[in-house]
Amino acid sequence: MYFLVFTGGEKNPLFDTLMSDANIPGRAEVTGMLPAIPESRSGLWKFHHKRGLNRKAPAPFKGIWGKYAAEAESKIADAVKAHPDETIGLIFSNLAMVYYEPATLKKWKEKYKLKLFLYLVDKHDSVYAADAINAAGVGTFDKVFTFSHDDADRFGFGYFDCYYSKQKVKTCSEPEYDAFFWGTDGGRRAKAENIYRQLTDAGLKVRMGICYTEINGDEIPGITYNEPIPYEELLKNAMASRCLIDITGYYSGGVSLRYFEAITMGKKLLTDNEQTKKMRLYDDKQILVPGDINDIGAEMIDMIRKETGLPVYNGEFSPAHLLDMCEKYE
């Protein structure tokens, strides 16, 4: 089977970055390509694709937007010609499915004898997955995969934890920070500030940024507020730290990218997310989950500070494995 992986990366390049390991010549191509909606029609498109409007069912007449996906169909036709003896499989992220219409995909499926797959990197009940779930509900896909254990059990989806491509980040001989956190508020600010106090009071050097938060005059010196950084910069800071910090908030579901970054970089992770204990490669010497994130304790703080031999990562979370999973449904 030859695959085209539609990440939605044209809208968010991070999705291309995460799936880059699946870009394997002769086996799969990763593309962020999205339908080319004319500027003159963008207002109507946005109305048709309001999250609230499509939360439980697709808006009427959404299929009219399928004609703007001609470039994607051309790519599919080229793949069919280039691989005449193979089934062509299309893999879509839930982000891509905000833009691709189920009726269009079903037409392509019949015309080119395709296999269609969906991978969800948001929870089933999230507004960010609504369009994809609607498409799955009308039989668009041969198989749906999710990163969430709970959703896999609840809806019979396939479970996958292989959606992180190890990033090329320059290593440093000596860590600059003991711990690092940079993320949005999302209900996490109080916990983040508490962690900062605990670690710095214990003498650790912590680099922390909290973004998209209200400035109210009680900010903590040493923490940076409302200064987002690119993902590449986040990775550089992570590589320069002994331990990454992951904090659950309003929108948390499953595990965050911090888990994968810690594993692939050979860093420790301090987190209040109990779900990490269910993950492959979980090791309590590397993944530190205190009983109470507001009372980390001296022993765990010492684990952050000290050099520890950590497991070596061997590509277990590479999205190339997602291709293997999809091939079972040929």
C-alpha positions in Angstrom: 0.0 0.0 0.0 1.2 3.5 -0.9 0.1 6.3 1.4 -0.7 10.0 1.1 -0.8 11.6 4.6 -2.9 14.8 4.7 -1.8 16.6 7.9 -3.6 19.9 7.6 -0.1 21.4 7.9 -0.8 24.3 5.6 -2.9 25.6 8.4 -0.6 24.5 11.2 2.9 23.5 10.2 3.4 21.7 13.5 1.3 18.9 12.1 3.8 18.4 9.2 6.6 18.4 11.7 5.1 15.8 13.9 4.4 13.4 10.9 7.6 14.0 9.0 9.0 10.5 9.8 6.2 9.1 7.7 7.5 10.9 4.6 9.2 7.8 3.2 10.2 7.7 -0.6 8.4 4.8 -2.3 6.1 4.2 0.6 4.4 7.4 1.7 4.2 11.2 1.1 3.3 13.7 3.8 1.5 16.8 2.6 0.0 19.8 4.3 -2.1 20.6 1.2 -5.6 22.0 1.8 -8.4 22.9 -0.6 -7.8 26.3 -2.3 -10.8 28.3 -1.2 -11.0 31.6 -3.2 -10.8 34.8 -1.1 -14.1 35.9 -2.5 -15.8 32.8 -1.0 -13.9 32.8 2.3 -16.7 34.4 4.3 -19.3 31.8 3.2 -16.7 29.0 3.8 -16.1 30.3 7.4 -19.9 30.4 8.0 -20.3 26.8 6.7 -17.5 25.6 8.9 -18.4 27.3 12.2 -17.5 24.9 15.0 -20.9 25.3 16.7 -22.7 24.8 13.4 -21.0 21.5 12.7 -20.7 20.2 16.3 -23.3 17.4 16.0 -23.9 17.2 12.2 -22.4 18.7 9.1 -24.0 22.0 7.9 -26.3 21.7 4.9 -24.7 21.9 1.5 -21.1 21.7 2.8 -20.4 19.4 -0.1 -20.2 22.4 -2.5 -16.6 23.0 -1.3 -15.3 19.7 -2.7 -14.6 21.3 -6.1 -11.8 23.4 -4.5 -9.8 20.2 -3.6 -8.8 19.6 -7.3 -5.1 19.9 -6.5 -5.4 17.1 -3.9 -7.3 14.9 -6.4 -4.6 15.5 -8.9 -2.0 14.3 -6.4 -4.1 11.2 -5.7 -4.4 10.5 -9.5 -0.6 10.8 -9.9 -0.1 8.4 -7.0 -2.4 5.9 -8.6 -0.5 6.1 -11.9 2.9 5.9 -10.2 1.9 2.8 -8.1 -0.4 0.8 -10.4 0.1 -2.5 -8.5 -0.6 -1.0 -5.0 -3.7 0.2 -3.2 -3.5 3.9 -2.4 -4.3 4.8 1.2 -5.2 8.3 2.3 -4.6 9.2 5.9 -6.2 12.4 7.3 -5.7 14.2 10.6 -8.7 15.7 12.3 -7.3 19.1 11.5 -7.3 18.3 7.7 -10.9 17.1 8.0 -12.0 20.7 8.9 -11.2 21.4 5.2 -11.9 18.2 3.3 -15.6 17.3 2.8 -16.8 13.7 3.4 -18.7 13.6 0.2 -15.6 14.4 -1.8 -13.5 11.8 0.0 -16.2 9.1 -0.6 -16.2 10.1 -4.3 -12.5 9.7 -4.5 -12.6 6.4 -2.6 -15.0 4.9 -5.2 -13.2 6.4 -8.3 -9.7 5.4 -7.3 -10.4 2.3 -5.2 -8.8 3.9 -2.2 -8.5 3.1 1.5 -9.3 6.0 3.9 -8.0 6.4 7.4 -8.4 9.1 10.1 -6.1 9.9 13.0 -7.4 11.9 15.9 -5.0 14.1 17.9 -7.9 15.6 19.8 -10.4 13.9 22.0 -13.7 12.6 20.4 -15.8 15.2 22.2 -13.5 18.2 21.4 -14.8 20.8 19.1 -11.5 20.4 17.2 -12.5 16.9 16.2 -16.2 17.6 15.3 -15.7 17.7 11.5 -13.7 14.5 11.5 -16.2 12.7 13.8 -19.0 13.7 11.5 -17.1 12.3 8.5 -16.5 9.1 10.4 -20.2 8.9 11.3 -21.2 8.7 7.7 -18.8 5.8 6.9 -16.1 7.8 5.2 -13.1 5.9 6.7 -12.0 2.3 6.7 -10.5 2.8 10.2 -10.3 5.6 12.8 -7.3 5.8 15.1 -7.0 7.9 18.3 -4.3 8.9 20.7 -6.8 8.5 23.6 -7.0 5.1 25.4 -10.5 6.2 26.7 -11.9 7.0 23.2 -10.4 3.8 21.8 -12.3 1.8 24.4 -15.4 3.9 24.2 -15.9 4.0 20.4 -13.9 1.0 19.1 -11.3 3.1 17.5 -7.8 1.9 16.9 -5.3 3.2 19.5 -2.0 4.7 18.3 0.7 6.5 20.1 3.1 6.9 17.1 2.6 10.5 16.0 5.8 12.1 17.0 8.9 12.4 14.7 12.1 12.9 16.6 13.3 16.4 15.9 16.9 17.4 15.0 17.9 19.7 17.9 21.5 20.6 18.6 22.6 19.0 21.8 24.4 20.8 24.6 27.3 19.4 26.7 25.9 20.8 30.0 22.3 21.7 30.7 21.6 25.4 31.1 18.4 24.8 33.1 17.2 22.3 35.6 13.6 22.5 34.5 11.7 24.1 31.6 8.0 24.9 31.0 6.6 27.2 28.3 2.9 27.0 27.5 -0.5 28.7 27.5 -2.5 29.5 30.7 -5.5 27.3 30.0 -6.2 26.9 33.7 -2.6 26.0 34.5 -1.1 29.2 35.7 -1.6 28.7 39.5 0.0 25.2 39.3 2.8 26.5 37.1 3.6 29.3 39.5 3.5 26.9 42.4 5.9 24.5 40.7 8.2 27.4 39.9 8.3 28.5 43.6 8.9 24.9 44.8 11.8 24.3 42.4 13.5 27.6 42.7 13.2 27.6 46.5 15.1 24.3 46.4 17.8 26.0 44.4 16.9 24.7 40.9 17.3 27.0 37.9 13.9 27.1 36.1 13.0 28.7 32.7 9.3 29.2 32.6 6.8 31.1 30.4 3.1 31.4 30.7 1.2 32.7 27.6 -2.2 34.1 26.9 -2.9 34.9 30.5 -4.3 38.0 32.3 -1.7 40.4 33.8 -3.1 41.3 37.2 -0.1 42.7 39.1 0.9 39.6 41.1 3.2 38.1 38.5 6.2 36.2 39.8 9.7 37.7 39.0 11.6 35.2 36.9 8.6 33.9 35.0 8.0 35.3 31.5 4.4 36.2 30.7 2.6 36.5 27.4 5.6 35.9 25.1 4.8 32.9 22.9 7.8 31.2 21.2 8.0 29.1 18.0 8.1 25.3 18.4 11.7 25.3 17.3 12.7 27.6 20.1 10.8 25.5 22.6 12.8 22.5 21.5 16.1 24.3 21.9 15.1 25.3 25.5 14.0 21.7 26.2 17.3 20.3 25.0 19.1 22.8 27.2 17.2 21.5 30.3 17.5 18.5 32.6 13.7 18.1 33.0 10.6 19.2 31.1 7.5 20.3 32.9 4.0 19.2 31.8 0.9 20.4 33.5 -2.7 19.4 32.9 -5.3 22.2 32.3 -8.8 22.9 31.0 -8.2 21.3 27.6 -6.0 18.4 28.6 -6.8 14.9 27.2 -4.4 12.0 26.9 -0.8 13.0 27.1 0.8 16.1 25.6 3.8 16.5 23.3 6.0 17.0 26.3 5.9 13.3 27.0 7.2 12.5 23.5 9.8 15.3 23.6 11.2 14.0 26.9 11.4 10.4 25.7 13.0 11.2 22.3 15.4 13.8 23.8 16.4 11.7 26.8 15.1 14.2 29.3 13.1 13.8 32.5 9.5 14.9 32.7 7.7 16.3 35.8 4.0 16.0 35.3 0.7 15.8 37.1 -0.8 13.7 34.3 -1.5 10.1 35.6 -2.2 9.0 32.0 1.6 9.0 31.3 1.8 5.8 33.5 -0.2 4.0 30.8 2.2 5.0 28.0 4.8 2.9 26.3 8.3 3.5 27.6 7.0 4.9 30.9 9.8 4.7 33.5 9.4 6.2 36.9 13.0 7.3 36.9 12.4 9.4 33.9 8.7 10.3 34.1 8.2 11.9 37.5 4.5 12.0 38.7 4.2 13.3 42.2 1.2 12.4 44.3 0.4 16.1 44.6 2.0 18.5 42.1 1.6 21.3 44.7 3.8 19.3 47.1 6.5 17.8 44.9 8.8 16.8 47.8 12.5 16.8 48.3 13.1 13.3 47.0 11.6 14.0 43.6 13.3 17.4 43.4 16.6 15.6 43.9 15.7 13.3 41.0 15.3 16.4 38.8 18.6 17.7 39.9 20.8 14.6 39.6 22.2 13.1 36.5 20.5 9.7 35.8 21.1 7.1 33.2 17.9 7.2 31.1 16.6 4.7 28.5 17.7 5.1 24.8 14.9 6.0 22.4 14.7 3.7 19.3 12.0 5.3 17.2 9.1 3.6 19.0 6.8 6.7 18.5 7.6 7.3 14.9 4.5 7.8 12.7 6.1 5.3 10.3 4.4 2.7 12.6 1.0 4.3 11.8 1.5 3.2 8.2 2.1 -0.4 9.4 -1.2 -0.2 11.4 -3.1 1.0 8.4 -1.7 -1.7 6.1 -3.5 -4.3 8.1 -6.8 -3.0 6.6 -5.8 -3.4 2.9 
